[in-house]
């Protein structure tokens, strides 16, 4: 019973960490990757041969 409780608590902690680091609205990693990708696309589009 104790092992199951510890496992469930660890899964909750991992889910909370994922939410706060990866999916955190305007400051999360997903948002940063999106911003950098958009900037890279803009820079590539602005290149002239």
C-alpha positions, 0 to 999 in steps of 0.5 A: 500500500505504501509503495502505491502511495509513493508511486502516485505521489511521484506521478503527481509531482512529475505532472506538476513539474511538467505543467510548470516548466513546459506548458506555462503559458507565456514563460514556458519552454513551449512558448520559447520554442514557438517564439524562436521558431517564428523568429527563425522563419521570419529571418529566413523569409527575409533573406534575399538571393 
